[in-house]
Amino acid sequence: MSNSGARKTAIKATTLQGFILNLRKIPGYAACGILSSQGKVLARDLVATTVDLELLGTTCNSLLQQSQDAAEYAGMQSCSQFSIKTPTGRQVLIRCSGKNATLHFHLLVALGEEADISRIDREMDSFVDLVNHEFSQ
């Protein structure tokens, strides 16, 4: 990779981390990860030290992909989001940027009981749009 290519990649990685840190303002936020479509954690942020983002990312990524495959097999459109809610009210959301997006990635957000899910949805939409815009340039 050329020096300019390496510099551009470093700038994008810094921007990506900045996007993740912006999610910390959401009440109930516990952790966030950007995953490759294969489930590899590309960027992360943890507030709750009890969250194993590698395990959570791998598991949720697999569930999202299986849900997408099942929906397509049933003749429906592929799903773009998957969520898990525990009996105590904690939640994990994972959203796909879109298989045909400039950068195909999955965004995972882990939340505590007091999280505002409608706000999380808006922030995740905005986040996916910002990352797609940043990487399309």
C-alpha positions as CSV (number, residue, x, y, z in Angstrom):
1,M,0.0,0.0,0.0
2,S,1.3,3.5,-0.9
3,N,2.0,6.1,1.8
4,S,-1.1,8.0,0.7
5,G,-3.2,4.8,0.7
6,A,-2.0,4.0,4.2
7,R,-2.6,7.6,5.4
8,K,-6.2,7.5,3.9
9,T,-6.8,4.1,5.7
10,A,-5.6,5.6,9.0
11,I,-7.8,8.6,8.6
12,K,-10.8,6.5,7.9
13,A,-10.0,4.2,11.0
14,T,-9.8,7.3,13.2
15,T,-13.1,8.6,11.8
16,L,-14.7,5.2,12.4
17,Q,-13.5,5.3,16.0
18,G,-14.9,8.8,16.4
19,F,-18.3,7.6,15.1
20,I,-18.3,4.8,17.8
21,L,-17.3,7.2,20.6
22,N,-20.3,9.4,19.6
23,L,-22.6,6.6,20.5
24,R,-21.5,6.9,24.2
25,K,-23.9,9.8,24.7
26,I,-26.9,7.4,24.5
27,P,-28.3,6.6,27.9
28,G,-28.0,2.9,28.7
29,Y,-25.1,2.4,26.3
30,A,-22.8,-0.5,27.3
31,A,-20.7,-1.4,24.2
32,C,-20.4,-1.0,20.5
33,G,-18.6,-2.8,17.8
34,I,-18.2,-2.6,14.1
35,L,-17.9,-6.0,12.6
36,S,-16.9,-7.3,9.2
37,S,-19.6,-9.3,7.4
38,Q,-17.6,-12.4,8.6
39,G,-17.9,-11.3,12.3
40,K,-14.4,-9.9,12.9
41,V,-14.4,-6.9,15.2
42,L,-12.9,-4.0,13.3
43,A,-13.5,-1.3,15.9
44,R,-14.9,-1.3,19.4
45,D,-15.8,0.7,22.5
46,L,-16.7,-0.7,25.9
47,V,-18.2,1.1,28.9
48,A,-19.4,-2.1,30.6
49,T,-16.4,-4.3,31.4
50,T,-18.6,-7.4,31.7
51,V,-19.4,-7.4,27.9
52,D,-17.3,-9.9,25.9
53,L,-17.6,-8.1,22.5
54,E,-15.7,-10.9,20.7
55,L,-18.1,-13.6,21.8
56,L,-21.2,-11.3,21.5
57,G,-20.1,-10.1,18.0
58,T,-19.4,-13.6,16.7
59,T,-22.7,-15.0,18.1
60,C,-24.9,-12.1,16.9
61,N,-23.2,-11.9,13.6
62,S,-24.0,-15.6,13.0
63,L,-27.6,-15.2,14.1
64,L,-28.0,-12.2,11.8
65,Q,-26.6,-14.0,8.8
66,Q,-28.8,-17.1,9.5
67,S,-31.8,-14.8,9.8
68,Q,-31.0,-13.2,6.5
69,D,-30.5,-16.6,4.8
70,A,-33.8,-17.9,6.2
71,A,-35.7,-14.8,5.1
72,E,-34.4,-15.0,1.6
73,Y,-35.1,-18.8,1.5
74,A,-38.7,-18.0,2.5
75,G,-39.0,-15.5,-0.4
76,M,-38.8,-12.4,1.8
77,Q,-36.2,-9.7,1.7
78,S,-33.1,-10.2,3.8
79,C,-33.5,-8.8,7.3
80,S,-31.3,-5.8,8.1
81,Q,-31.5,-5.9,11.9
82,F,-31.5,-8.5,14.7
83,S,-32.2,-7.9,18.4
84,I,-32.0,-9.9,21.6
85,K,-33.7,-8.8,24.8
86,T,-32.9,-10.5,28.1
87,P,-35.4,-11.1,30.9
88,T,-33.7,-8.2,32.9
89,G,-34.3,-5.8,30.0
90,R,-30.7,-5.6,28.6
91,Q,-30.6,-5.6,24.8
92,V,-28.2,-6.2,22.0
93,L,-29.0,-4.8,18.5
94,I,-27.0,-5.7,15.4
95,R,-27.6,-4.0,12.1
96,C,-26.3,-4.7,8.6
97,S,-25.1,-1.8,6.5
98,G,-26.5,-3.6,3.4
99,K,-25.0,-6.3,1.4
100,N,-24.5,-3.9,-1.6
101,A,-23.2,-1.0,0.5
102,T,-19.9,0.5,-0.3
103,L,-18.6,-0.9,3.0
104,H,-20.5,-4.1,4.0
105,F,-20.3,-4.1,7.8
106,H,-22.4,-5.0,10.9
107,L,-23.0,-2.5,13.7
108,L,-23.5,-4.1,17.2
109,V,-24.7,-2.1,20.2
110,A,-25.2,-3.5,23.7
111,L,-27.5,-1.7,26.0
112,G,-28.6,-1.6,29.6
113,E,-32.1,-1.7,30.9
114,E,-32.7,2.1,30.7
115,A,-31.9,2.5,27.0
116,D,-34.3,4.4,24.7
117,I,-34.7,2.0,21.8
118,S,-36.3,4.5,19.4
119,R,-33.3,6.8,20.0
120,I,-30.9,3.9,19.5
121,D,-32.6,3.1,16.1
122,R,-32.2,6.7,15.0
123,E,-28.6,6.8,16.1
124,M,-27.8,3.5,14.4
125,D,-29.5,4.7,11.1
126,S,-27.4,7.9,11.3
127,F,-24.3,6.0,12.1
128,V,-24.7,3.5,9.2
129,D,-25.3,6.5,6.8
130,L,-22.3,8.4,8.1
131,V,-20.0,5.4,7.8
132,N,-21.3,4.6,4.3
133,H,-20.7,8.2,3.2
134,E,-17.2,8.3,4.7
135,F,-16.1,5.2,3.0
136,S,-17.7,6.0,-0.4
137,Q,-15.3,8.9,-0.8
